[in-house]
Amino acid sequence: MKIACVLLLVALMVHESSQRLTVSGKTFRLNNQQVFLSGGNLPWINYARDFGNHQWSKVKPKIEEQIRLLHQAGGNTMRLWVHIQAESSPKFSSSGFVTAPDNDGTLLNDIKDLLDTALKYDVLIIPCLWNGAVNQDNAHRLEGLVTNQQKLQSYIDKALKPMVAKVKGHKALGAWEIINEPEGLMIPGVKDNTKCYDTVATQNDGMGWAAHKYKYKDMLRFINWQAAAVKAVDPGALVTMGVWNPKSNTDHFGKVNHYSDACLRLAGGKHAGVLDFYQFHSYSWQNKWDNVSPFVNSASAYGLNKPIVVGEFWEKESAGMNMNELFSYAYNHGYAGAWSWDLMTYGPSQRAGMTHIKNLSNHGKVHIDL
Ligand SMILES: *[C@@H]1O[C@H](CO)[C@@H](O)[C@H](O)[C@H]1NC(C)=O
């Protein structure tokens, strides 16, 4: 009897330690404990050329070293960028349809090896697929996926689903991020009877800084279909995207939450294609935070029903706050995570910020075991 109990206990413990990151209300949980996702951005080593086409082996030593340093500092999460604007992956036909994850057939193994590497250091990885913060899509590849449903479906079938399947259930997968800052390419000032597609509320806020290219109807379908595809292959995987400013991600402050479940489902029609958590970026302007910044508001101010990670911030535009203060603010004001920008150029002060909060536990543990 005693032995049976011990065996049962061991079995339960083994089961618990094999749990993945999940969302519960406005918090993250791992191994039955609330956790705070503390970490940083290592967006790229070679911009848009880190994964696929035999590129990973060249950058892996540098990325592994950054993962090791982050873990050593007490951080638990790293965000990296995969396709960006399709400069080197996925593989496209001359007419703009995706035919494979990459030309040389290494991308899937590269992503798997990234996650296996992170697992050794108990670090969660956020692979960010696309980038909307710049307008360098000269070959119109990303553009085709955003605006043409058949092209988007080709990416989902030939690259996204195989990639998600390759690392299905991986414990070092924090979340799939569909796109970084799509607002850089959105058309501001669009009047539309449907609130989800109307950008009048953000027309003087800087939306469309890279180009006035996309309507929300297209961008939200782009996100909805990919989120649904991730869920179809790996139902336990979390999905997010990163906004340039909370102004596009809240119905408070006189703004519109374009990325609500309702807006994503309306645009793309796929029920499962919604986000598990939100991710705000915040930079000060002329040494002041704007009134919507997560560094002058608690998470509850946005009226959202999911966890919020402050996914980009840096000391160069932080209204005088230092890294320790930035990490502390996010930890103590209802946010579920904080990822500084960026580890390659400003690593030491960011790792100090992670160390500063690493022992805290009242709003979630920072130390994690994967
Ligand atoms: C965290 O806790 C450890 C162990 O108690 C201690 O040695 C360390 O100084 C603490 N670090 C910080 C930054 O509070």
The ligand as an SDF file (V2000), in Angstrom:
LIG
                    3D

 14 14  0  0  0  0  0  0  0  0999 V2000
   17.8320   35.6970   -4.8130 C   0  0  0  0  0  0  0  0  0  0  0  0
   17.8570   34.6570   -3.8410 O   0  0  0  0  0  0  0  0  0  0  0  0
   19.1310   34.0500   -3.6830 C   0  0  0  0  0  0  0  0  0  0  0  0
   18.9720   32.8390   -2.7710 C   0  0  0  0  0  0  0  0  0  0  0  0
   18.2610   33.1810   -1.6100 O   0  0  0  0  0  0  0  0  0  0  0  0
   20.1110   35.0900   -3.1510 C   0  0  0  0  0  0  0  0  0  0  0  0
   21.3790   34.5240   -2.9990 O   0  0  0  0  0  0  0  0  0  0  0  0
   20.1880   36.2480   -4.1520 C   0  0  0  0  0  0  0  0  0  0  0  0
   21.0050   37.2770   -3.6510 O   0  0  0  0  0  0  0  0  0  0  0  0
   18.8080   36.8030   -4.4440 C   0  0  0  0  0  0  0  0  0  0  0  0
   18.9460   37.7360   -5.5400 N   0  0  0  0  0  0  0  0  0  0  0  0
   18.2430   38.8710   -5.6410 C   0  0  0  0  0  0  0  0  0  0  0  0
   18.5340   39.7230   -6.8100 C   0  0  0  0  0  0  0  0  0  0  0  0
   17.3960   39.1960   -4.8280 O   0  0  0  0  0  0  0  0  0  0  0  0
  1  2  1  0
  1 10  1  0
  2  3  1  0
  3  4  1  0
  3  6  1  0
  4  5  1  0
  6  7  1  0
  6  8  1  0
  8  9  1  0
  8 10  1  0
 10 11  1  0
 11 12  1  0
 12 13  1  0
 12 14  2  0
M  END
$$$$
